[in-house]
Amino acid sequence: VSELLLRLGRFARLAGSALEQVALRRKLAERASSTAKRLADVSAKEGRETKDSKRDRLGEEARRLSILLQELRDAHAAFTRTLLWELGRFRAAKEDGLYCALRSFSAANEAHSQRVA
């Protein structure tokens, strides 16, 4: 029983860490979304601006935001791939660990039942 409880506790802690990673992924997606909105706003202002100096400044800001947005999207995609890989490994380890712990628990109960009977 203690092995099973130890494994369940470990898996609960790992699941908590996975949830933290999912939250970080969501924050990264929200940051990319807000950057895309800012880029759209800056691009719209650039199109309406009549002064060359201000239009150039807005154009430079739009280029900077565009680069940042692409970096955020790339980071989000890489983070998602890594998270999916980690979750797959966690699931496989959890299944293997629980299977071994339950087999051990079952064998211990069987041995105990044979001694009692």
QUIQUIPE-V768029 format. One line per field, one symbol per residue. ss: DSSP state (H for helix, E for strand, L for the rest). burial: # if it has 24 or more other ideal C-beta (glycine too) atoms within 12 Angstrom, else .. Layout:
ss = ???
burial = ???
//
This chain:
ss = LHHHHHHHHHHHHHHHHHHHHHHHHHHHHHHHHHHHHHHHHHHHHHHHLLLHHHHHHHHHHHHHHHHHHHHHHHHHHHHHHHHHHHHHHHHHHHHHHHHHHHHHHHHHHHHHHHHHL
burial = ......#...#......#......#..#...#..#...#..#...#...........#...#..#...#..#...#..#...#......#......#...#................
//
